[in-house]
Amino acid sequence: MDQDRPLDYSRLLNRLYAAFNRRDLTTLLSALAPDVLWPNGWEGGTVRGHQQVRDYWTRQWAEIDPTVRPVAFDVEDDGRISVTVHQVVRDQAGGVIAEGTVRHVYRFVGDLVVDMEIQG
């Protein structure tokens, strides 16, 4: 992997987390491969492809208000990008349901996310 590549991915991922927090589906989906495999961290399981990811996020945001902020980026031995994030999940009234730190691990092909995994 090119030494500059992790920095490029961290910039891209910072923009994507900001887009997620703004609920900007257009920006988010433009960075995902058409057949992306994405974890359904809210309901369980996974979703595949832009339409399923769009539907998942739309359902999620109608019920809960998650905010996710990256705090550290690392490159895994297999080349995936690991992001330590601080997340706060609120109900629609603003009450905190959950708060904590988790890791999101991304695999890219070129500049597109092809899968993401949530690790405790």
C-alpha positions as CSV (number, residue, x, y, z in Angstrom):
1,M,0.0,0.0,0.0
2,D,1.3,3.5,-0.9
3,Q,2.4,5.4,2.2
4,D,0.1,8.3,1.3
5,R,-2.9,6.1,0.8
6,P,-4.0,5.8,4.5
7,L,-4.0,9.6,4.7
8,D,-6.3,9.8,1.6
9,Y,-8.6,7.3,3.2
10,S,-8.7,9.1,6.5
11,R,-9.7,12.3,4.7
12,L,-12.4,10.5,2.8
13,L,-13.7,8.8,5.9
14,N,-13.7,12.1,7.8
15,R,-15.9,13.5,5.1
16,L,-18.2,10.5,5.2
17,Y,-18.6,10.6,8.9
18,A,-19.5,14.3,8.6
19,A,-22.0,13.4,5.8
20,F,-23.5,10.6,8.0
21,N,-24.0,13.1,10.9
22,R,-25.7,15.5,8.4
23,R,-27.8,12.6,7.0
24,D,-26.4,13.3,3.5
25,L,-27.3,10.1,1.7
26,T,-26.1,11.3,-1.7
27,T,-22.6,11.9,-0.4
28,L,-22.5,8.7,1.6
29,L,-23.7,6.4,-1.2
30,S,-21.3,8.0,-3.8
31,A,-18.4,6.6,-1.7
32,L,-19.8,3.1,-1.6
33,A,-19.4,0.4,-4.2
34,P,-22.7,-0.5,-5.9
35,D,-22.7,-4.0,-4.2
36,V,-21.2,-2.8,-0.9
37,L,-21.7,-5.1,2.1
38,W,-22.7,-3.1,5.1
39,P,-23.4,-4.1,8.7
40,N,-26.9,-3.4,10.1
41,G,-25.7,-2.4,13.5
42,W,-29.1,-1.3,14.6
43,E,-31.3,-4.2,13.7
44,G,-28.7,-6.9,13.2
45,G,-27.3,-8.7,10.1
46,T,-26.0,-7.0,7.0
47,V,-27.4,-5.2,4.0
48,R,-26.0,-5.2,0.4
49,G,-26.0,-2.5,-2.2
50,H,-27.0,1.1,-2.4
51,Q,-30.8,0.6,-2.1
52,Q,-30.6,-1.7,1.0
53,V,-28.1,0.7,2.7
54,R,-30.3,3.7,1.8
55,D,-33.4,1.9,3.2
56,Y,-31.5,0.8,6.4
57,W,-30.2,4.3,7.1
58,T,-33.7,5.9,6.4
59,R,-35.3,3.5,8.9
60,Q,-32.6,4.0,11.4
61,W,-32.7,7.8,11.3
62,A,-36.5,7.8,11.6
63,E,-36.2,6.0,15.0
64,I,-32.9,7.0,16.5
65,D,-30.4,9.8,16.2
66,P,-26.8,8.5,16.0
67,T,-23.7,10.7,15.8
68,V,-20.4,9.2,15.1
69,R,-17.0,11.0,15.4
70,P,-13.7,9.4,14.3
71,V,-10.9,9.7,16.9
72,A,-8.2,7.5,15.4
73,F,-7.3,5.8,12.1
74,D,-5.1,2.7,11.7
75,V,-4.1,0.4,8.8
76,E,-4.7,-3.3,9.5
77,D,-2.2,-5.9,8.4
78,D,-4.5,-6.9,5.6
79,G,-4.7,-3.3,4.3
80,R,-8.2,-2.5,5.7
81,I,-8.6,0.9,7.4
82,S,-9.7,0.7,11.0
83,V,-11.4,3.8,12.5
84,T,-11.9,4.2,16.2
85,V,-15.1,6.2,16.7
86,H,-17.0,7.8,19.5
87,Q,-20.7,7.3,19.1
88,V,-23.6,8.8,20.8
89,V,-27.1,7.4,20.0
90,R,-30.1,9.4,21.1
91,D,-33.8,8.8,20.9
92,Q,-36.0,11.2,19.0
93,A,-36.6,13.2,22.2
94,G,-32.8,13.7,22.6
95,G,-32.2,11.3,25.4
96,V,-29.0,9.3,25.3
97,I,-29.7,5.6,24.5
98,A,-26.0,4.6,24.2
99,E,-22.6,6.2,24.2
100,G,-19.2,4.6,23.7
101,T,-16.2,3.8,21.5
102,V,-16.2,1.2,18.8
103,R,-14.1,0.3,15.8
104,H,-15.3,0.4,12.2
105,V,-13.1,-1.5,9.7
106,Y,-13.4,-0.6,6.0
107,R,-12.2,-2.4,2.9
108,F,-11.7,-0.3,-0.2
109,V,-11.3,-1.1,-3.8
110,G,-9.9,2.1,-5.3
111,D,-11.7,4.9,-3.6
112,L,-14.9,3.0,-2.9
113,V,-15.9,1.2,0.3
114,V,-16.7,-2.4,-0.6
115,D,-17.4,-3.5,3.0
116,M,-17.5,-2.3,6.5
117,E,-17.4,-4.3,9.8
118,I,-18.2,-3.1,13.3
119,Q,-15.9,-4.4,16.0
120,G,-17.0,-4.0,19.7
